[in-house]
Amino acid sequence: MHAWLCDNPVGVQALRWTELPTPAPLVGQVRIAVHAASLNFPDLLTVQNKYQHKPPLPFVPGSEFSGVIEAVGATVRHLKVGDRVASVGVSGGFATHACVDEAAAVPLPPGFDLDDAAAFAFTYGTSHHALIDRAALRACDTVLVLGAAGGVGSAAVQIAKAAGARVIAAASSDDKCTFCRELGADATINVSRDNLRDALKSVTDGKGPDVVYDPVGGELAEAAFRSIAWRGRYLVVGFAAGPIPALPWNLPLLKGASVVGVFWGDFVRREPKACRQGLAELFGWYAQGKVKPAIDTRLPMSALPEAYARMGSRGVRGKLLLVN
Ligand SMILES: NC(=O)c1ccc[n+]([C@@H]2O[C@H](COP(=O)([O-])OP(=O)(O)OC[C@H]3O[C@@H](n4cnc5c(N)ncnc54)[C@H](OP(=O)(O)O)[C@@H]3O)[C@@H](O)[C@H]2O)c1
């Protein structure tokens, strides 16, 4: 097998495409022939030693991938050779093969495309947990999605539309705004050109969004919170812009609004049943054509550094795939 190996987490430049012995699955594990892996923002951080979970060295990065099971270890009960699966974790996906625990390999429903499966559970799982579970989104709500052309943002746009809500998508260029309208957004705001608060006033008749989905943080966060509607719910999803924003506590008071934390990784660990229910609803929406990952580009697995460079420079609309 081949894998991108990280034995020194100082950045992408230290990763090496390395030939390794193909591992036999341990007890309770399955070996997956990786079909494709997608790049998620934490993958950028993990190889720089900046992510909260730090895999022991050396490790193979790649938090999300799809493939076909080609060997099963002792005690594996629910999976067999030939099953098509998706897997989300912290590492292992940027390779031709990966061994994971049985519980970390999710069998795919018939008809679920293997490319889409490599770019689904992380982003759609996060955005479903955020909007449907944590924010209890209603069809009468208006949602502002920040970073709407990115991975979790593009999933949030589609999920909010699937739930019947009105979606305002915010992104940093006209090109990204056009992409968000193609995803289903009802209105867009180019935050590089337009003042966020003025634009939100104009597209919501002064009322403000009921729900804000924020994977970006930085300086947009306070402006977005100041615009939120009475009884609004502000979803803290991530800090792609870097700085973790601070909020004056009088603002939630004045709006009767909630600041709602979203941590999909711990939701999966702490509430596996609720997580499976969310995924089942998403699989149903996928079968109905309501949600589908927007794949920006497919690159060969060996082109991982190019994929990292594009994500790091905000050059991706939707998801980047690395295929074997
Ligand atoms: N809480 C959770 O459970 C959870 C789960 C998954 C991901 N996340 C977090 O969500 C965030 C987004 O993840 P993602 O995979 O969707 O990433 P992504 O595909 O790279 O999207 C991030 C978006 O943020 C915007 N952005 C603004 N400033 C940026 C900067 N300085 N660098 C990079 N992007 C910037 C970009 O949009 P514009 O160019 O349009 O501004 C970009 O499209 C990350 O912080 C990630 O850790 C959290």
The ligand as a Gaussian input file, in Angstrom:
#p B3LYP/6-31G(d) Opt

LIG

0 1
 N      -17.902000      22.156000      15.289000
 C      -17.780000      21.059000      14.561000
 O      -18.219000      19.972000      14.953000
 C      -17.086000      21.163000      13.240000
 C      -17.165000      20.123000      12.297000
 C      -16.549000      20.302000      11.036000
 C      -15.838000      21.478000      10.773000
 N      -15.757000      22.431000      11.731000
 C      -15.039000      23.698000      11.511000
 O      -15.713000      24.443000      10.506000
 C      -14.776000      25.283000       9.856000
 C      -14.925000      25.127000       8.340000
 O      -14.543000      23.815000       7.946000
 P      -14.648000      23.366000       6.408000
 O      -14.159000      21.961000       6.338000
 O      -15.986000      23.711000       5.887000
 O      -13.554000      24.337000       5.743000
 P      -13.551000      25.008000       4.271000
 O      -14.195000      24.091000       3.308000
 O      -12.149000      25.443000       4.035000
 O      -14.494000      26.276000       4.423000
 C      -14.128000      27.325000       5.281000
 C      -14.679000      28.626000       4.734000
 O      -14.327000      29.643000       5.663000
 C      -14.097000      30.844000       4.963000
 N      -12.904000      31.531000       5.485000
 C      -12.887000      32.778000       5.980000
 N      -11.652000      33.121000       6.379000
 C      -10.869000      32.078000       6.114000
 C       -9.476000      31.843000       6.285000
 N       -8.666000      32.769000       6.829000
 N       -8.971000      30.644000       5.903000
 C       -9.775000      29.699000       5.386000
 N      -11.123000      29.872000       5.197000
 C      -11.652000      31.052000       5.555000
 C      -13.924000      30.505000       3.484000
 O      -15.007000      31.114000       2.806000
 P      -14.901000      32.590000       2.170000
 O      -13.670000      32.624000       1.319000
 O      -16.154000      32.676000       1.391000
 O      -14.846000      33.517000       3.354000
 C      -14.076000      28.999000       3.386000
 O      -14.934000      28.630000       2.319000
 C      -13.393000      24.901000      10.390000
 O      -13.034000      25.817000      11.400000
 C      -13.627000      23.526000      10.985000
 O      -12.705000      23.206000      12.004000
 C      -16.367000      22.296000      12.938000

